[in-house]
Amino acid sequence: MTTPYHRTVMSDRDLDFEPTSSSGPADSKREPPRSRLSRILAEQPESRPRLRRAVSSLIATVLVAITAIGILLIWHFRRRAQIIRDRLSPPRKVSFPDLRQAPVQDANPPEAGT
C-alpha cells in the first residue's frame, strides 16, 4: 500500500498562485504577492521590535566573526613572516658602485666605421 502524495509549498509564489481565468487577459498591474515576512508583520505588528533585535544581533554576530577572522589572519601572516625571516641567513654585505662618479654614457653611441 502506498502513502498518498502530499504537495508541499516550496515558496510563497506557490502559495499565492491564483490561476487566471480563460475568459479574459490577466491583470498586468497586479501587485506581486506579499512575502511571508510582510504578512506576519501585517498580522502581528507587535513582533516588529523583536524581529529588529534578532536581525541586528545576527548582523552584529557576523561582524564580530569577520573581525575575529581578520585579526587571526593578520596575526598568522605576521607570525609566519617572522618564522621565515628567522630561518634566513643574515644579509651579505654588498657594495654598490658610486653612480655619481661614473662617466655619463651617451644614449646613442656613435656607430663604428662612419
N, C-alpha and C positions, 0 to 999 in steps of 0.2 A: 504494500500500500504506500503510495507516495503522499508527501505532505503538500498542501496547496501552496502555490506560489504567491507570496505577498510582495507587492510592489512597494519599495521604499522610496521616499522622496530624497533625491540626491542634492537638490539645490532649491533655493527659493523660486527660481524660474520655473521649476517643475511644479511647485506647489501653487503658484499663482497663474498657471496656464489656463486660459479660457479659450476654447475652440471658437473660431469665427463662424458665423452663420453663412450659409451659402446664398442667402437672399441678397446680400449687398457687400460692398467692399469693407475691409476692416478700417476702423478709425485710426488714421495715421498719426493723429495728435494725442493719442492716449498716453498718459504718463507711464513711465516704466514702473514695474511692480516694486513696492517698497521692500526694503531688506528686512530680514527678521529682527535685527537690532532696532531699526526705526519703529517697527511695530511694537516691540516690547517697551521701548521708551514712550511711545504714544499711550500704551495701555497703563504703564506704571511710571509716571514721571518722577515719583519719589526715589526711584532707583538710580537716577542720573548722577547724584553725588557719589554713590558707592561705585558706580562704573567709572567715574572720573578718577577716583582714588586708585582703583585697581589698575587702570591704564597708566596713570602717572607712576605708580610703584613699579609696574613692569618696565616702563621706559627707563626709570632710574636704575633698576637692576641691570638692564642691558648696558647702560652707560658705564656703570661701575665695573661690569665684567670686561668690557672693551678696554677700559683704562687699566685694569689689572693685567690684562694680557699684553698691552703695550708696554707697561713698566717691566714686566718679566722679559719681554723680547729685548728691550734696551739693555737690561742687566745682563742677559745671556750674551748678547753681542759684545758688550764691553769686556765681560769675563773671558770670552773666547779670544778676543783680540789680545788681551793681556797674556793669556797662555801661549799664544802663537809668538808674541814678542819675546817672552821669556825663553823660548826654545831656540830663537835665532842667535847666531854668533854675534859678537859685538861688531859694530861697523868698522870697515877698513879705512885707514887714513888715505885719502885721495887728495892729490893736489892738482888743481886745475891751472892751466896756463893763464897768465895775466893778459886779457884781451885788449886792455888799454895800450899795452906796449907793442902789440903785434902790428906789423905793417898792414896798411889798408890795401886790399886787393881790388883790382878793377872788376866790375861785374862782367864786362865784355873784354876778355883778354885779346890782344892782337893775334891775328892768325899767322901761323908760321909760313914764310915764303912769300909774303906780299910786299 
